[in-house]
Amino acid sequence: MKINKVLLTLTLFFAAWAQIQAAPIDQKKLIGKWQYTAPTAPPNYMTGQINFLPDGEKLKGELEIEGQKLAFSEVILKNDEVAVTIVIEGTPITIKFKLVNDKLEGQAETPDGMVGVTAIRK
């Protein structure tokens, strides 16, 4: 009986600890312009700008490359991560970021594999 109580207490402790570690992103901290780099992306997509804009209670955004703006088809805030989807040359690309010390760090899921992406506030 005591072992069950100890196991229950430990389980609750680790569940609470996991919630604290995965603090949700405040969308207000994302709003603005971010200069991104993706060193292993194709040459036209290695650098550019990500713009997050308020849209009522939600967030919208766009990718700006070589003066061309491409709207995100989806922006999802979940726990400590923001995921954006954009269609590039007919292919949907999902990029998942975490906000770390006012810097976005993440990975883009592309047909050619994962591409590291980092962005700093402009």
Order of alpha helices (4+ residues) and beta strands (2+ residues): alpha-beta-beta-beta-beta-beta-beta-beta-beta-beta
